[in-house]
Every structure is written in structure tokens, then in C-alpha cells.
Amino acid sequence: METIIMLSITALMFVYLLYALLRPENF
């Protein structure tokens, strides 16, 4: 697996977790 793909997936997961923490009522 390429590094760019891994970084992209990690970034998406981080943004999703951050959004969930900021808006728990919508989680």
C-alpha cells in the first residue's frame, strides 16, 4: 500500500473523529 493512500485514510479518520467530538449530538 502506498504512503499517500495511508496518509489520506488517516486524515479522513482524524477529521471524522474530531467532528464527532465537536458535535456529539449528531454522532
N, C-alpha and C positions, 0 to 999 in steps of 0.2 A: 504493500500500500504506500502511496506517495505521501510525503510530508505535508504538502499543501492540502490534500484532502483531509488528513487528520487534524490539521490546524483549523480548517473550515468547520468540521464537525464539532470540535472542542469549542470554537467561538459560538456556534449556534446553541450548544448546550448551556454555555455560560450565560448568554443573553436570555435564554428561556428561564433559567433558574433565577436570574436577577429580576426579571419581570414578574415571576411568580412570588418572589419575596416582597417586591414593592406593592403588588396587588394580590394579596392572599384571598380577598373576597371573590376574585374572578378565577381563582385556581380550581 
